[in-house]
């Protein structure tokens, strides 16, 4: 079963609420989520001393229900003055910046959510890091593309060779990960590339 990610849930960000001046006691307003100009969901937020009161309706197990409960607030000093707000998760009381809305709002730990980037396979992340180097060097993006080995004008040779060595190590590790994932028993970089090309044509 694929683990849900933070992108699968609506976010209630305490920093956004703070920016909208919704955390001061006595303030109340609707907080809404829209997609392509269509209202998808909303929650009424009322601020009290040290907490927010959330009030909304949501469907749970096919049944529409009304929800109303408090969410604690915590403040920590910022390095250069002022204070930063945090939610206290209604479920575990962990201090977090974002709550995720299922039937109730809770932190990603309570919902056991992964970040979207964690869904990527290791070899995808390695290829992405190699592509960043290719962009910096002005090479075509894509680790299976030709590698011109040209040095950008103005770049020191020492920097160029360091980036080239880092790029090659990332490519080797990424291709090895792809080969393992696809069940390819390959010998050498060229064999991996040929095997991956054949697999893509299937």
Helices and strands as residue ranges (DSSP letters): G 6-8, E 10-13, H 14-19, E 28-35, E 38-48, E 51-60, E 63-77, E 83-88, E 95-96, E 98-101, E 105-106, H 108-111, G 116-119, H 122-137, H 157-182, H 188-201
